Amino acid sequence: MISRSGQQALVAMQVLAQQRARRFLPVHQLSRMIGASPHTLARIMLRLTAAGLTHALRGPGGGVRLARSAREITLFEILQEIDGPDVLNQCVLGLGPCDEARPCPLHALWFPCRQQLRRLLTETTLADLTQRTIPLNQPEKPCI
Protein backbone atom coordinates (compact mmCIF):
# COMPACT_ATOMS: atom_id res chain seq x y z
CA MET A 1 0.00 0.00 0.00
CA ILE A 2 1.21 3.50 0.77
CA SER A 3 4.80 3.45 2.02
CA ARG A 4 6.17 5.53 4.87
CA SER A 5 7.98 7.65 2.27
CA GLY A 6 4.67 8.17 0.48
CA GLN A 7 3.05 9.28 3.72
CA GLN A 8 5.92 11.67 4.44
CA ALA A 9 5.70 13.08 0.91
CA LEU A 10 1.98 13.80 1.37
CA VAL A 11 2.54 15.57 4.70
CA ALA A 12 5.54 17.54 3.39
CA MET A 13 3.59 18.67 0.33
CA GLN A 14 0.69 19.73 2.54
CA VAL A 15 3.07 21.88 4.61
CA LEU A 16 4.49 23.42 1.43
CA ALA A 17 0.95 24.15 0.22
CA GLN A 18 0.34 26.11 3.43
CA GLN A 19 3.38 28.39 2.93
CA ARG A 20 2.51 31.98 2.20
CA ALA A 21 3.94 33.73 -0.85
CA ARG A 22 5.27 30.40 -2.15
CA ARG A 23 8.51 30.93 -0.28
CA PHE A 24 11.27 28.33 -0.25
CA LEU A 25 11.37 26.21 2.89
CA PRO A 26 14.69 24.56 3.84
CA VAL A 27 14.45 20.75 3.82
CA HIS A 28 15.98 20.46 7.29
CA GLN A 29 13.27 22.78 8.65
CA LEU A 30 10.55 20.89 6.78
CA SER A 31 11.88 17.60 8.16
CA ARG A 32 11.64 18.93 11.73
CA MET A 33 8.11 20.17 11.09
CA ILE A 34 6.86 16.77 9.94
CA GLY A 35 9.08 14.55 12.13
CA ALA A 36 11.00 12.95 9.26
CA SER A 37 14.68 12.21 8.80
CA PRO A 38 16.36 15.07 6.89
CA HIS A 39 18.21 12.54 4.72
CA THR A 40 15.03 10.63 3.83
CA LEU A 41 13.05 13.79 3.19
CA ALA A 42 15.83 15.16 0.96
CA ARG A 43 15.58 12.01 -1.21
CA ILE A 44 11.78 12.36 -1.34
CA MET A 45 12.00 16.02 -2.34
CA LEU A 46 14.55 15.22 -5.06
CA ARG A 47 12.06 12.81 -6.61
CA LEU A 48 9.23 15.32 -6.38
CA THR A 49 11.44 18.00 -7.93
CA ALA A 50 12.46 15.69 -10.77
CA ALA A 51 8.75 15.03 -11.37
CA GLY A 52 8.03 18.76 -11.60
CA LEU A 53 5.92 18.90 -8.44
CA THR A 54 8.37 21.05 -6.49
CA HIS A 55 11.10 23.57 -7.24
CA ALA A 56 14.36 23.44 -5.34
CA LEU A 57 16.85 26.23 -4.74
CA ARG A 58 20.32 25.59 -3.30
CA GLY A 59 22.25 27.88 -1.03
CA PRO A 60 21.26 30.56 1.48
CA GLY A 61 17.55 31.27 1.34
CA GLY A 62 17.08 28.04 -0.58
CA GLY A 63 14.88 25.07 0.01
CA VAL A 64 11.81 23.65 -1.71
CA ARG A 65 8.39 24.96 -2.70
CA LEU A 66 5.49 23.82 -4.85
CA ALA A 67 6.11 24.06 -8.58
CA ARG A 68 2.39 24.43 -9.33
CA SER A 69 -0.68 25.65 -7.54
CA ALA A 70 -1.93 23.43 -4.72
CA ARG A 71 -5.22 23.22 -6.65
CA GLU A 72 -3.39 21.48 -9.51
CA ILE A 73 -1.58 18.76 -7.55
CA THR A 74 -3.52 15.63 -6.56
CA LEU A 75 -2.58 13.29 -3.76
CA PHE A 76 -2.45 10.42 -6.24
CA GLU A 77 0.09 12.30 -8.38
CA ILE A 78 2.38 12.66 -5.35
CA LEU A 79 2.04 9.01 -4.34
CA GLN A 80 2.74 7.78 -7.87
CA GLU A 81 6.06 9.61 -7.88
CA ILE A 82 7.15 8.12 -4.57
CA ASP A 83 5.55 4.65 -4.54
CA GLY A 84 5.38 4.04 -8.29
CA PRO A 85 2.58 3.84 -10.82
CA ASP A 86 1.15 0.63 -9.34
CA VAL A 87 0.81 2.05 -5.82
CA LEU A 88 -2.82 0.95 -5.52
CA ASN A 89 -2.65 -2.15 -7.70
CA GLN A 90 -0.74 -4.25 -5.19
CA CYS A 91 -2.23 -7.12 -3.23
CA VAL A 92 -3.40 -6.01 0.19
CA LEU A 93 -1.88 -9.19 1.64
CA GLY A 94 1.43 -8.71 -0.19
CA LEU A 95 1.03 -11.93 -2.17
CA GLY A 96 2.20 -10.54 -5.51
CA PRO A 97 -0.06 -10.18 -8.54
CA CYS A 98 -3.67 -9.83 -7.50
CA ASP A 99 -6.32 -9.35 -10.16
CA GLU A 100 -9.42 -11.04 -11.54
CA ALA A 101 -7.32 -13.78 -13.12
CA ARG A 102 -5.22 -14.43 -9.97
CA PRO A 103 -7.26 -13.19 -6.99
CA CYS A 104 -5.92 -13.34 -3.45
CA PRO A 105 -8.27 -14.46 -0.64
CA LEU A 106 -9.27 -10.81 0.06
CA HIS A 107 -9.50 -9.64 -3.56
CA ALA A 108 -13.31 -9.55 -3.70
CA LEU A 109 -13.40 -7.33 -0.60
CA TRP A 110 -10.29 -5.28 -1.35
CA PHE A 111 -11.03 -4.39 -4.99
CA PRO A 112 -13.99 -2.03 -4.25
CA CYS A 113 -12.01 -0.40 -1.41
CA ARG A 114 -9.04 0.09 -3.71
CA GLN A 115 -11.28 1.75 -6.30
CA GLN A 116 -12.74 4.09 -3.65
CA LEU A 117 -9.27 4.95 -2.38
CA ARG A 118 -8.05 5.64 -5.94
CA ARG A 119 -11.03 7.93 -6.56
CA LEU A 120 -10.43 9.79 -3.28
CA LEU A 121 -6.73 10.30 -4.03
CA THR A 122 -7.29 11.40 -7.64
CA GLU A 123 -10.10 13.81 -6.71
CA THR A 124 -8.35 15.34 -3.69
CA THR A 125 -5.82 18.13 -4.21
CA LEU A 126 -3.32 19.72 -1.83
CA ALA A 127 -5.64 22.73 -1.70
CA ASP A 128 -8.43 20.45 -0.44
CA LEU A 129 -6.16 19.31 2.38
CA THR A 130 -5.16 22.80 3.41
CA GLN A 131 -8.76 24.04 3.25
CA ARG A 132 -10.12 20.81 4.72
CA THR A 133 -12.64 20.54 1.90
CA ILE A 134 -12.04 16.95 0.90
CA PRO A 135 -14.80 15.80 -1.46
CA LEU A 136 -17.15 13.54 0.44
CA ASN A 137 -18.98 11.81 -2.39
CA GLN A 138 -20.97 8.97 -0.95
CA PRO A 139 -19.87 5.64 -2.44
CA GLU A 140 -22.60 3.46 -3.88
CA LYS A 141 -21.62 0.69 -1.49
CA PRO A 142 -19.57 1.18 1.69
CA CYS A 143 -16.11 -0.31 1.66
CA ILE A 144 -16.03 -3.42 3.84
C-alpha positions in Angstrom: 0.0 0.0 0.0 1.2 3.5 0.8 4.8 3.5 2.0 6.2 5.5 4.9 8.0 7.6 2.3 4.7 8.2 0.5 3.0 9.3 3.7 5.9 11.7 4.4 5.7 13.1 0.9 2.0 13.8 1.4 2.5 15.6 4.7 5.5 17.5 3.4 3.6 18.7 0.3 0.7 19.7 2.5 3.1 21.9 4.6 4.5 23.4 1.4 0.9 24.2 0.2 0.3 26.1 3.4 3.4 28.4 2.9 2.5 32.0 2.2 3.9 33.7 -0.8 5.3 30.4 -2.1 8.5 30.9 -0.3 11.3 28.3 -0.3 11.4 26.2 2.9 14.7 24.6 3.8 14.4 20.8 3.8 16.0 20.5 7.3 13.3 22.8 8.7 10.6 20.9 6.8 11.9 17.6 8.2 11.6 18.9 11.7 8.1 20.2 11.1 6.9 16.8 9.9 9.1 14.6 12.1 11.0 13.0 9.3 14.7 12.2 8.8 16.4 15.1 6.9 18.2 12.5 4.7 15.0 10.6 3.8 13.0 13.8 3.2 15.8 15.2 1.0 15.6 12.0 -1.2 11.8 12.4 -1.3 12.0 16.0 -2.3 14.6 15.2 -5.1 12.1 12.8 -6.6 9.2 15.3 -6.4 11.4 18.0 -7.9 12.5 15.7 -10.8 8.7 15.0 -11.4 8.0 18.8 -11.6 5.9 18.9 -8.4 8.4 21.0 -6.5 11.1 23.6 -7.2 14.4 23.4 -5.3 16.8 26.2 -4.7 20.3 25.6 -3.3 22.3 27.9 -1.0 21.3 30.6 1.5 17.6 31.3 1.3 17.1 28.0 -0.6 14.9 25.1 0.0 11.8 23.6 -1.7 8.4 25.0 -2.7 5.5 23.8 -4.8 6.1 24.1 -8.6 2.4 24.4 -9.3 -0.7 25.6 -7.5 -1.9 23.4 -4.7 -5.2 23.2 -6.7 -3.4 21.5 -9.5 -1.6 18.8 -7.6 -3.5 15.6 -6.6 -2.6 13.3 -3.8 -2.4 10.4 -6.2 0.1 12.3 -8.4 2.4 12.7 -5.4 2.0 9.0 -4.3 2.7 7.8 -7.9 6.1 9.6 -7.9 7.2 8.1 -4.6 5.6 4.6 -4.5 5.4 4.0 -8.3 2.6 3.8 -10.8 1.2 0.6 -9.3 0.8 2.0 -5.8 -2.8 1.0 -5.5 -2.6 -2.2 -7.7 -0.7 -4.3 -5.2 -2.2 -7.1 -3.2 -3.4 -6.0 0.2 -1.9 -9.2 1.6 1.4 -8.7 -0.2 1.0 -11.9 -2.2 2.2 -10.5 -5.5 -0.1 -10.2 -8.5 -3.7 -9.8 -7.5 -6.3 -9.3 -10.2 -9.4 -11.0 -11.5 -7.3 -13.8 -13.1 -5.2 -14.4 -10.0 -7.3 -13.2 -7.0 -5.9 -13.3 -3.5 -8.3 -14.5 -0.6 -9.3 -10.8 0.1 -9.5 -9.6 -3.6 -13.3 -9.5 -3.7 -13.4 -7.3 -0.6 -10.3 -5.3 -1.4 -11.0 -4.4 -5.0 -14.0 -2.0 -4.3 -12.0 -0.4 -1.4 -9.0 0.1 -3.7 -11.3 1.8 -6.3 -12.7 4.1 -3.6 -9.3 5.0 -2.4 -8.0 5.6 -5.9 -11.0 7.9 -6.6 -10.4 9.8 -3.3 -6.7 10.3 -4.0 -7.3 11.4 -7.6 -10.1 13.8 -6.7 -8.3 15.3 -3.7 -5.8 18.1 -4.2 -3.3 19.7 -1.8 -5.6 22.7 -1.7 -8.4 20.5 -0.4 -6.2 19.3 2.4 -5.2 22.8 3.4 -8.8 24.0 3.3 -10.1 20.8 4.7 -12.6 20.5 1.9 -12.0 16.9 0.9 -14.8 15.8 -1.5 -17.1 13.5 0.4 -19.0 11.8 -2.4 -21.0 9.0 -0.9 -19.9 5.6 -2.4 -22.6 3.5 -3.9 -21.6 0.7 -1.5 -19.6 1.2 1.7 -16.1 -0.3 1.7 -16.0 -3.4 3.8 
